[in-house]
């Protein structure tokens, strides 16, 4: 049979409450951490509490003795004998568990080790970095500048910018680059035409040698040449197929092959140094061809 000291010790070590008849109830309560100041934290811990009230739902020492196989009368006598020996003045001492004094239970070291293993009463917090926010902000700014620089290079370096609208046919980057601009069809005729069939004179295009047209002169002044683009292709064959499709929709449309970045071929339907004029032509050609995917390409003119 366990001694009463051992019974009380085991119940508290298991964080269970126990009633001492005629005295009150011992229990274990979890205390939360307390922040003492900016750099010091009192760690959470388990505390043995005492209440003068004998809680009916909690087993008493006598009940626990009967669970050990002792009859009720013997258990009661055993407890009373223990209490006479454990009581010293106004305090009650429990071997290896602690002592009850003036309404407070002072925990002994063997029990405290089980209730709070590895316990450190005060935890010192690491000091906050004074300039952490500034450092994080600097990193964010550097990243934003890097992203902005990358897109600036892609869209504006050397006057080449990617299409902002329209559909682009997949292209291979391993093909030979186009060396010069090829005029597919100027749509001009030397023979008189019948008045009943009007052939529109195409807008001026960018020459690969000299700037002679008003559109080219406007581009020379602005520093940019603008193109109404039907598409960009990776091979001559694909470009020719696209031109044939455009011509089947309207035989009067003028198509020009213009070298594009990465050795690709751009199909231009109109070009000028006047951005507003090119924008108007894009709208007109879109209605004429029934193609809303036409877009405007801006290219810097090297002087």
C-alpha distance (Angstrom), angle and dihedral (degrees) to the residues before:
residue distance angle dihedral
X1 . . .
X2 3.78 . .
X3 3.74 120.2 .
X4 3.80 117.9 -116.0
X5 3.82 90.5 -113.0
X6 3.82 89.0 55.6
X7 3.81 92.5 46.4
X8 3.83 92.2 52.5
X9 3.83 91.5 44.0
X10 3.83 93.4 51.1
X11 3.81 93.3 47.5
X12 3.82 93.3 51.3
X13 3.83 92.9 42.0
X14 3.80 87.4 54.2
X15 3.84 88.2 51.1
X16 3.80 91.9 -114.7
X17 3.78 127.2 135.8
X18 3.78 123.1 -117.6
X19 3.84 132.5 -168.4
X20 3.80 120.7 -132.5
X21 3.84 102.3 -157.9
X22 3.79 111.8 -124.1
X23 3.81 92.2 12.5
X24 3.81 111.9 56.9
X25 3.80 142.6 -108.5
X26 3.80 129.5 -47.6
X27 3.81 118.4 -157.1
X28 3.82 142.9 161.0
X29 3.79 121.7 -114.4
X30 3.80 128.9 -172.0
X31 3.80 111.9 -129.8
X32 3.83 117.6 -155.7
X33 3.80 124.7 -127.6
X34 3.80 116.4 -86.7
X35 3.81 124.0 -149.1
X36 3.79 105.9 -137.0
X37 3.80 96.6 -178.3
X38 3.81 140.5 -29.5
X39 3.81 93.0 -66.0
X40 3.82 105.3 25.1
X41 3.82 128.2 73.6
X42 3.79 126.4 -178.0
X43 3.79 104.6 -139.4
X44 3.84 122.1 -126.6
X45 3.79 115.9 -99.0
X46 3.82 144.6 172.3
X47 3.81 115.3 -102.4
X48 3.83 128.6 -165.5
X49 3.81 108.0 -130.2
X50 3.80 131.9 -165.8
X51 3.79 131.9 -149.0
X52 3.78 124.8 -175.4
X53 3.80 87.7 -144.0
X54 3.81 116.8 93.0
X55 3.81 101.8 -135.1
X56 3.82 110.2 -140.4
X57 3.81 95.0 -148.1
X58 3.83 92.3 56.7
X59 3.82 122.3 83.9
X60 3.79 115.8 -115.0
X61 3.78 127.1 -138.3
X62 3.82 88.2 -104.9
X63 3.83 90.5 53.7
X64 3.80 90.6 50.6
X65 3.80 90.9 50.0
X66 3.80 90.9 53.2
X67 3.79 87.9 51.4
X68 3.80 86.4 59.3
X69 3.83 88.2 60.6
X70 3.81 98.3 -94.1
X71 3.80 117.4 135.3
X72 3.79 117.3 -115.6
X73 3.81 96.4 -108.6
X74 3.79 93.9 49.7
X75 3.79 90.9 44.7
X76 3.80 90.9 53.4
X77 3.83 92.4 48.7
X78 3.80 91.5 47.7
X79 3.79 91.5 52.1
X80 3.81 93.3 48.7
X81 3.82 90.9 50.7
X82 3.81 90.7 49.4
X83 3.81 92.1 48.7
X84 3.82 91.7 53.8
X85 3.80 90.7 53.6
X86 3.84 95.3 40.9
X87 3.79 95.3 48.6
X88 3.78 112.3 90.9
X89 3.75 111.8 175.5
X90 3.82 106.7 -54.3
X91 3.81 94.3 -18.4
X92 3.81 133.6 81.8
X93 3.80 117.7 -148.6
X94 3.80 123.6 -152.1
X95 3.80 113.9 -165.5
X96 3.86 112.8 -112.0
X97 3.82 90.3 -9.5
X98 3.80 103.0 73.0
X99 3.76 142.3 -109.5
X100 3.80 134.7 -71.2
X101 3.80 110.2 -135.8
X102 3.82 129.1 168.6
X103 3.77 93.5 -17.8
X104 3.84 94.9 -47.9
X105 3.79 129.2 99.2
X106 3.79 114.5 -137.5
X107 3.82 107.5 -154.1
X108 3.81 118.9 -135.2
X109 3.81 119.7 -132.7
X110 3.85 97.8 -107.5
X111 3.81 91.2 56.6
X112 3.81 93.9 40.1
X113 3.84 90.9 55.3
X114 3.81 89.8 56.4
X115 3.81 94.7 44.6
X116 3.83 95.8 44.4
X117 3.83 110.8 23.5
X118 3.80 113.0 -171.6
X119 3.77 91.0 2.1
X120 3.80 119.6 174.4
X121 3.77 112.5 -173.4
X122 3.81 96.4 -154.5
X123 3.79 123.9 40.7
X124 3.78 117.4 -168.5
X125 3.79 114.0 -143.2
X126 3.77 122.6 -140.0
X127 3.80 111.6 -104.4
X128 3.77 115.7 -106.2
X129 3.78 116.1 -111.6
X130 3.76 107.7 -108.4
X131 3.78 94.8 -147.1
X132 3.80 99.0 36.7
X133 3.81 93.6 113.4
X134 3.82 90.9 48.8
X135 3.80 91.0 49.9
X136 3.81 92.9 49.5
X137 3.81 90.5 47.9
X138 3.79 90.9 51.7
X139 3.81 91.5 52.1
X140 3.81 91.0 50.0
X141 3.82 91.7 50.2
X142 3.81 91.5 49.5
X143 3.80 91.2 50.5
X144 3.81 91.7 48.9
X145 3.79 91.4 49.1
X146 3.79 89.8 50.1
X147 3.80 92.4 51.7
X148 3.81 91.9 45.7
X149 3.80 90.9 49.1
X150 3.77 92.1 50.4
X151 3.79 94.4 51.8
X152 3.77 90.8 42.6
X153 3.79 89.1 56.4
X154 3.79 93.2 46.5
X155 3.81 96.0 47.8
X156 3.77 105.2 32.5
X157 3.81 111.8 18.9
X158 3.79 110.2 119.4
X159 3.80 90.3 -6.5
X160 3.80 94.4 -72.0
X161 3.80 116.4 128.3
X162 3.74 129.5 170.9
X163 3.81 120.3 -110.6
X164 3.80 111.2 -84.4
X165 3.79 94.7 -161.3
X166 3.76 140.9 11.4
X167 3.78 130.4 54.3
X168 3.78 124.7 -64.5
X169 3.77 122.9 -154.7
X170 3.84 113.9 -130.0
X171 3.80 110.6 -96.6
X172 3.79 137.6 -162.1
X173 3.81 117.3 -124.5
X174 3.81 93.6 -156.0
X175 3.81 97.6 71.3
X176 3.80 125.5 107.6
X177 3.84 113.1 -93.3
X178 3.80 120.5 -110.1
X179 3.80 108.2 -107.6
X180 3.80 102.0 -157.6
X181 3.79 145.3 2.8
X182 3.79 115.3 -85.0
X183 3.81 121.0 -156.4
X184 3.75 106.1 -141.5
X185 3.75 101.4 -174.0
X186 3.79 128.5 -7.4
X187 3.79 90.4 -171.9
X188 3.79 90.1 -142.8
X189 3.87 119.0 138.7
X190 3.78 130.1 -158.8
X191 3.80 94.9 -158.8
X192 3.81 123.4 78.9
X193 3.77 114.3 -100.7
X194 3.72 131.6 -140.5
X195 3.83 113.2 -94.5
X196 3.78 88.8 -131.6
X197 3.84 92.1 65.2
X198 3.75 114.9 51.3
X199 3.78 119.0 -158.7
X200 3.79 112.5 -159.2
X201 3.78 117.7 -132.8
X202 3.81 106.9 -121.5
X203 3.77 121.6 -121.9
X204 3.78 117.6 -97.9
X205 3.84 116.3 -85.0
X206 3.75 133.6 -152.0
X207 3.82 112.0 -90.0
X208 3.78 118.4 -141.5
X209 3.82 91.6 -135.9
X210 3.82 114.5 32.9
X211 3.83 139.8 5.4
X212 3.78 107.0 -119.2
X213 3.82 107.7 141.4
X214 3.82 126.4 82.0
X215 3.83 88.5 -113.4
X216 3.79 90.4 54.4
X217 3.76 90.9 46.5
X218 3.81 89.8 53.1
X219 3.81 89.4 50.5
X220 3.78 90.7 51.1
X221 3.80 89.7 54.4
X222 3.82 95.8 46.2
X223 3.79 94.5 39.4
X224 3.83 92.2 -128.6
X225 3.79 137.5 84.3
X226 3.82 118.6 -148.8
X227 3.82 125.0 -151.6
X228 3.81 133.3 -165.1
X229 3.81 99.8 -136.3
X230 3.79 127.6 -156.5
X231 3.79 94.8 -177.8
X232 3.82 148.4 -43.2
X233 3.82 119.9 -115.7
X234 3.77 137.3 -172.3
X235 3.83 99.0 -141.9
X236 3.79 137.8 39.4
X237 3.79 88.9 -124.4
X238 3.80 93.4 57.7
X239 3.80 91.0 44.6
X240 3.82 91.5 51.4
X241 3.80 91.3 49.5
X242 3.81 89.9 52.2
X243 3.82 91.1 49.4
X244 3.80 91.0 49.9
X245 3.79 90.1 51.4
X246 3.82 91.1 50.6
X247 3.83 91.7 47.6
X248 3.82 90.5 50.1
X249 3.81 88.4 56.6
X250 3.82 93.4 47.5
X251 3.78 123.0 0.8
X252 3.81 92.2 -159.9
X253 3.82 95.3 61.1
X254 3.78 114.3 112.4
X255 3.81 116.8 -136.5
X256 3.78 125.1 -166.9
X257 3.79 128.4 -174.4
X258 3.80 110.9 -137.0
X259 3.84 125.0 -176.0
X260 3.79 111.4 -110.1
X261 3.80 134.6 -167.6
X262 3.81 116.8 -69.8
X263 3.82 93.9 25.8
X264 3.78 93.1 -68.4
X265 3.79 129.0 139.1
X266 3.80 124.0 -119.0
X267 3.84 120.2 -157.6
X268 3.82 108.6 -141.7
X269 3.80 121.9 -167.8
X270 3.80 96.2 -176.9
X271 3.81 137.2 1.7
X272 3.79 136.2 -170.5
X273 3.78 142.7 148.6
X274 3.82 88.8 -121.2
X275 3.80 107.8 89.4
X276 3.81 94.8 -166.3
X277 3.82 91.8 51.0
X278 3.82 91.4 49.5
X279 3.80 90.1 50.1
X280 3.80 90.5 52.9
X281 3.80 91.0 48.0
X282 3.78 90.9 50.7
X283 3.79 90.2 55.6
X284 3.83 92.2 45.6
X285 3.81 93.5 48.2
X286 3.80 91.5 46.0
X287 3.82 89.4 57.0
X288 3.80 92.2 41.8
X289 3.81 94.7 51.1
X290 3.80 97.0 30.8
X291 3.80 88.0 -125.0
X292 3.80 117.4 131.7
X293 3.82 92.7 178.3
X294 3.81 95.0 80.6
X295 3.81 113.0 119.8
X296 3.81 139.1 -176.2
X297 3.82 122.7 -110.8
X298 3.81 120.5 -160.1
X299 3.82 118.1 -152.5
X300 3.79 127.7 -177.1
X301 3.80 114.9 -125.7
X302 3.79 111.5 -132.9
X303 3.81 111.0 -135.2
